[in-house]
């Protein structure tokens, strides 16, 4: 059959306005091989978000951007999920000897800093849509299912964060079985129990972890902020920020997603954990979120996993020695930051995640 004849027989693409209700767009995409998204203006970010949303929900057909788009938006459009662009912007006056655009960004679109910011926003919109779709897909799923799916989606851009504490061996074992090459991040706060450091080395060897990365506080920051080494006694939250939050932020720069060992039965802010969360910047994967304490104990026994030495002394959750005491129940975090009005160190910011969720499915954040 001639190419022109084949094109005549092919179904026309479904055209959607950029401001369509997201639920309507998702429903319509199920019956379309090709979709055109019509932008009303080059300033309309809803078209970018709509593309990211459709791709996040699994639409794999043709996706073309139409309307008064600018040539320097091409990279952002492609990153959002479009595979073709048919903009109709008219050329504008020359600037610096080069053809200009009829419309001009504020600030100047030629600014490299501005373009990086725009690209970053579009990437975050796509990341958010994908995370929300995965959270729905994996709700209540087994740890192996959650881990396998997210390792596939975020291949090469994902790491596991481990404290090598009381329950850490289970998550590390699951990762070692699925992909031992995945990086494992350990926050060396220089305040760990000696038993934890020994246990870390033991588990890494027993499980065959191939890429264990140790993250430490910045030496200059530590010298300025904790010169006498007793910051934990004056301001525990500041100590966590220095020795955990900031080192982890630097260590995660190369990754889009991080696997955690958090579980709903830990209580507090973790009581409503999802399998996949988006905090406004990165994706948090929680493969063990839906397990019960008994299920964790059963898996430890079935897999013959070595226990942290301090569990026999009643430590149910193990962090830094100045801020950890034994707890009354297995799996309890009551022994962390005893005497302080908090149950998290700050590396998992529930307020930040809540803000990201409130922003809506397709809003750029």
GIKATA-V531181 format. One record per residue. N is the residue number from 1. RES is the residue in three letters. NEAR is the number of other ideal C-beta (glycine too) atoms within 10 Angstrom. Layout:
BEGIN
<<N | RES | NEAR> <N | RES | NEAR>>
END
This chain:
BEGIN
<<1 | UNK | 8> <2 | UNK | 7> <3 | UNK | 7> <4 | UNK | 7> <5 | UNK | 9> <6 | UNK | 9> <7 | UNK | 9> <8 | UNK | 9> <9 | UNK | 7> <10 | UNK | 10> <11 | UNK | 9> <12 | UNK | 9> <13 | UNK | 18> <14 | UNK | 16> <15 | UNK | 13> <16 | UNK | 21> <17 | UNK | 16> <18 | UNK | 21> <19 | UNK | 12> <20 | UNK | 16> <21 | UNK | 8> <22 | UNK | 17> <23 | UNK | 9> <24 | UNK | 10> <25 | UNK | 23> <26 | UNK | 19> <27 | UNK | 10> <28 | UNK | 15> <29 | UNK | 22> <30 | UNK | 9> <31 | UNK | 8> <32 | UNK | 20> <33 | UNK | 13> <34 | UNK | 16> <35 | UNK | 21> <36 | UNK | 20> <37 | UNK | 28> <38 | UNK | 16> <39 | UNK | 24> <40 | UNK | 13> <41 | UNK | 12> <42 | UNK | 20> <43 | UNK | 11> <44 | UNK | 19> <45 | UNK | 19> <46 | UNK | 19> <47 | UNK | 27> <48 | UNK | 27> <49 | UNK | 25> <50 | UNK | 31> <51 | UNK | 30> <52 | UNK | 26> <53 | UNK | 26> <54 | UNK | 27> <55 | UNK | 20> <56 | UNK | 22> <57 | UNK | 19> <58 | UNK | 12> <59 | UNK | 19> <60 | UNK | 10> <61 | UNK | 13> <62 | UNK | 14> <63 | UNK | 24> <64 | UNK | 18> <65 | UNK | 26> <66 | UNK | 19> <67 | UNK | 20> <68 | UNK | 17> <69 | UNK | 24> <70 | UNK | 19> <71 | UNK | 12> <72 | UNK | 15> <73 | UNK | 25> <74 | UNK | 14> <75 | UNK | 12> <76 | UNK | 21> <77 | UNK | 24> <78 | UNK | 15> <79 | UNK | 17> <80 | UNK | 27> <81 | UNK | 24> <82 | UNK | 25> <83 | UNK | 15> <84 | UNK | 14> <85 | UNK | 15> <86 | UNK | 10> <87 | UNK | 16> <88 | UNK | 9> <89 | UNK | 15> <90 | UNK | 8> <91 | UNK | 10> <92 | UNK | 13> <93 | UNK | 9> <94 | UNK | 9> <95 | UNK | 12> <96 | UNK | 6> <97 | UNK | 5> <98 | UNK | 7> <99 | UNK | 10> <100 | UNK | 14> <101 | UNK | 21> <102 | UNK | 12> <103 | UNK | 15> <104 | UNK | 15> <105 | UNK | 17> <106 | UNK | 7> <107 | UNK | 10> <108 | UNK | 10> <109 | UNK | 18> <110 | UNK | 15> <111 | UNK | 11> <112 | UNK | 7> <113 | UNK | 8> <114 | UNK | 15> <115 | UNK | 17> <116 | UNK | 10> <117 | UNK | 12> <118 | UNK | 19> <119 | UNK | 15> <120 | UNK | 13> <121 | UNK | 16> <122 | UNK | 24> <123 | UNK | 15> <124 | UNK | 19> <125 | UNK | 28> <126 | UNK | 20> <127 | UNK | 21> <128 | UNK | 28> <129 | UNK | 25> <130 | UNK | 24> <131 | UNK | 27> <132 | UNK | 22> <133 | UNK | 19> <134 | UNK | 24> <135 | UNK | 18> <136 | UNK | 12> <137 | UNK | 15> <138 | UNK | 22> <139 | UNK | 13> <140 | UNK | 9> <141 | UNK | 16> <142 | UNK | 12> <143 | UNK | 21> <144 | UNK | 12> <145 | UNK | 14> <146 | UNK | 25> <147 | UNK | 26> <148 | UNK | 17> <149 | UNK | 18> <150 | UNK | 23> <151 | UNK | 20> <152 | UNK | 11> <153 | UNK | 18> <154 | UNK | 23> <155 | UNK | 10> <156 | UNK | 9> <157 | UNK | 13> <158 | UNK | 22> <159 | UNK | 22> <160 | UNK | 28> <161 | UNK | 25> <162 | UNK | 23> <163 | UNK | 23> <164 | UNK | 25> <165 | UNK | 23> <166 | UNK | 24> <167 | UNK | 27> <168 | UNK | 23> <169 | UNK | 25> <170 | UNK | 21> <171 | UNK | 24> <172 | UNK | 24> <173 | UNK | 19> <174 | UNK | 23> <175 | UNK | 23> <176 | UNK | 21> <177 | UNK | 14> <178 | UNK | 16> <179 | UNK | 16> <180 | UNK | 14> <181 | UNK | 9> <182 | UNK | 20> <183 | UNK | 19> <184 | UNK | 26> <185 | UNK | 20> <186 | UNK | 22> <187 | UNK | 25> <188 | UNK | 14> <189 | UNK | 24> <190 | UNK | 12> <191 | UNK | 20> <192 | UNK | 21> <193 | UNK | 18> <194 | UNK | 9> <195 | UNK | 17> <196 | UNK | 25> <197 | UNK | 13> <198 | UNK | 13> <199 | UNK | 24> <200 | UNK | 24> <201 | UNK | 11> <202 | UNK | 15> <203 | UNK | 23> <204 | UNK | 19> <205 | UNK | 9> <206 | UNK | 15> <207 | UNK | 19> <208 | UNK | 10> <209 | UNK | 21> <210 | UNK | 13> <211 | UNK | 13> <212 | UNK | 17> <213 | UNK | 11> <214 | UNK | 12> <215 | UNK | 19> <216 | UNK | 15> <217 | UNK | 24> <218 | UNK | 14> <219 | UNK | 8> <220 | UNK | 8> <221 | UNK | 14> <222 | UNK | 16> <223 | UNK | 10> <224 | UNK | 10> <225 | UNK | 16> <226 | UNK | 19> <227 | UNK | 9> <228 | UNK | 7> <229 | UNK | 10> <230 | UNK | 10> <231 | UNK | 21> <232 | UNK | 21> <233 | UNK | 11> <234 | UNK | 10> <235 | UNK | 13> <236 | UNK | 18> <237 | UNK | 17> <238 | UNK | 15> <239 | UNK | 23> <240 | UNK | 25> <241 | UNK | 20> <242 | UNK | 21> <243 | UNK | 27> <244 | UNK | 21> <245 | UNK | 18> <246 | UNK | 17> <247 | UNK | 22> <248 | UNK | 18> <249 | UNK | 14> <250 | UNK | 12> <251 | UNK | 20> <252 | UNK | 18> <253 | UNK | 6> <254 | UNK | 11> <255 | UNK | 18> <256 | UNK | 19> <257 | UNK | 23> <258 | UNK | 22> <259 | UNK | 30> <260 | UNK | 21> <261 | UNK | 24> <262 | UNK | 22> <263 | UNK | 24> <264 | UNK | 16> <265 | UNK | 22> <266 | UNK | 23> <267 | UNK | 13> <268 | UNK | 12> <269 | UNK | 17> <270 | UNK | 19> <271 | UNK | 10> <272 | UNK | 8> <273 | UNK | 22> <274 | UNK | 21> <275 | UNK | 26> <276 | UNK | 27> <277 | UNK | 23> <278 | UNK | 25> <279 | UNK | 20> <280 | UNK | 16> <281 | UNK | 15> <282 | UNK | 19> <283 | UNK | 25> <284 | UNK | 21> <285 | UNK | 30> <286 | UNK | 25> <287 | UNK | 31> <288 | UNK | 25> <289 | UNK | 27> <290 | UNK | 20> <291 | UNK | 20> <292 | UNK | 12> <293 | UNK | 16> <294 | UNK | 11> <295 | UNK | 15> <296 | UNK | 21> <297 | UNK | 15> <298 | UNK | 12> <299 | UNK | 18> <300 | UNK | 16> <301 | UNK | 9> <302 | UNK | 8> <303 | UNK | 12> <304 | UNK | 8> <305 | UNK | 17> <306 | UNK | 12> <307 | UNK | 12> <308 | UNK | 24> <309 | UNK | 16> <310 | UNK | 19> <311 | UNK | 18> <312 | UNK | 8> <313 | UNK | 9> <314 | UNK | 12> <315 | UNK | 22> <316 | UNK | 23> <317 | UNK | 22> <318 | UNK | 26> <319 | UNK | 24> <320 | UNK | 23> <321 | UNK | 16> <322 | UNK | 14> <323 | UNK | 20> <324 | UNK | 23> <325 | UNK | 14> <326 | UNK | 16> <327 | UNK | 19> <328 | UNK | 9> <329 | UNK | 11> <330 | UNK | 16> <331 | UNK | 19> <332 | UNK | 17> <333 | UNK | 19> <334 | UNK | 16> <335 | UNK | 20> <336 | UNK | 24> <337 | UNK | 22> <338 | UNK | 11> <339 | UNK | 7> <340 | UNK | 10> <341 | UNK | 6> <342 | UNK | 13> <343 | UNK | 15> <344 | UNK | 18> <345 | UNK | 23> <346 | UNK | 14> <347 | UNK | 19> <348 | UNK | 21> <349 | UNK | 15> <350 | UNK | 15> <351 | UNK | 9> <352 | UNK | 13> <353 | UNK | 18> <354 | UNK | 13> <355 | UNK | 13> <356 | UNK | 21> <357 | UNK | 18> <358 | UNK | 9> <359 | UNK | 15> <360 | UNK | 12> <361 | UNK | 18> <362 | UNK | 21> <363 | UNK | 13> <364 | UNK | 16> <365 | UNK | 15>>
END
